[in-house]
Amino acid sequence: MKEFFGDALLLNTPAAEALYAEVKDLPIVDYHCHLNEAELQNDRKFESLGELWLAADHYKWRAMRLCGVDEKYITGDASFWEKYLKYAEIFPLLCGGPLYYWTQLELKLLFDIREPLSSESAERIWNKANKALETLTAKQILKKFRVEYVATTDDPASPLSMHGVCGDTNVRPTYRPDFALNMDAAALERLEGAVGKKLDTLADLKNALEERLDYFLSKGCKIADHGMDFLPMSDIGEERAAALYAKRTTLTEGERQELFSHLMYFMAALYAKNNIVMQLHFATFRNVNTTLAGAIGRDSGFDIMRGHVDVDALVYFFDTLVKRGALPKTVIYTLNPACVPAMATLTGAFPNVRVGAAWWFNDTVEGIREQLKNVSEYAVLGTNLGMLTDSRSLASYARFDFFRRILADFVGGYVERGEYDMAAAKRLMVGVCYSNVKAFLNL
């Protein structure tokens, strides 16, 4: 039996251990996350392990709900000590789930704590972690994990005053205009404030979006990101889009989708013009428990995967952009893993496009393995862009170690079976874990 969360965790062959050794200490390029750049620059100090873990991590919130924990101890007014105790209580139930791996890796890599979290060990772990957190500030956590580059996720109206070099880490913005493209009134009002003019016409909106993208570029932005429940439809054209924008406060859902789709074609062309990488996240069904989501807020653990993904729509979108000479470098992510094989074959037809990391609910041991398998069989594993956190928690950088172990075990299996040579495997590991994404982003 292997040591509990020992050096050989998830590494099942000598080849896997050797490959992991090649990449375990590589710097981290986190090209998609939801960290707060002000907390990084201001070197946030966490008062406790409970605050670090449970202030904003909807993965942990969802697990606690699944185990019957009252909302008071999740997003309610209980103290972080009380919330932490509830998490420790349910933690042994999480066998095989990603949170079990992430939590124990966070304890090990951040605090050198190697015992299992439980009700019995909770106080000991709390005291040791809190002692470390007296000096382990946000910048120190970035340094400990060797985080070289962070791409935050930012509304077009964001002032971006806190982006730049943060200790040893380069923190840069990502352009995320989802709310404005969906005609959210508050987002459009923020955008008007950022550009100092009313957005009365579709042309006004497009000019404002481009003006703000130029500002993001001046702050070192290299990536745009779009999260969507459904993929873009065919382009309805300028005249129809302008008419829809004029009635933006009374659009039907179908009309909103039409206008959104037209704007996506516009934005993609802007990204291609400015050599911006476009990320597309789709197949999400947001806030499905409308009662709880309405009471607690969005991004609090009430999203699920769509039952179907129309990959055909993605093909038509990309093909139209190619015809216009306007397809930027693109990374695609799906919440529903059933369509990954089709997405991977799509990348052979559109070389500008890559399949992204196993995202969100798929960021598990078997989810990552299946993603690697599909990419290797239907596309090319050696050009994969590797891991990202997609997280609001600084502790989440332990997920890079999780990914590197799974990748090493996956590639090491081919080496052990005599199907792939070790020298090539080592080069591939370094590419997927570090150098591919640096080249893709021109860092």
Secondary structure, 3 states (H helix, E strand, C coil): CCCCCCCCCCCCCHHHHHHHHHHCCCCEEECCCCCCHHHHHCCCCCCCHHHHHHCCCHHHHHHHHHCCCCHHHCCCCCCHHHHHHHHHHHHHHCCCCHHHHHHHHHHHHHHCCCCCCCCCCHHHHHHHHHHHHCCCCHHHHHHHCCEEEEECCECCCCCCCCCEEECCEEEECEECCHHHHCCCHHHHHHHHHHHCCCCCCHHHHHHHHHHHHHHHHHCCCCEEEEECCCCCCCCCCHHHHHHHHHCHHHCCHHHHHHHHHHHHHHHHHHHHHCCCEEEEEECEECCCCHHHHHHHCCCCCCCEECCCCCHHHHHHHHHHHHHCCCCCCEEEEECCHHHHHHHHHHHHHCCCEEECCCCHHHCCHHHHHHHHHHHHHHCCHHHCCCCCCCCCCHHHHHHHHHHHHHHHHHHHHHHHCCCCCHHHHHHHHHHHHHHHHHHHCCC
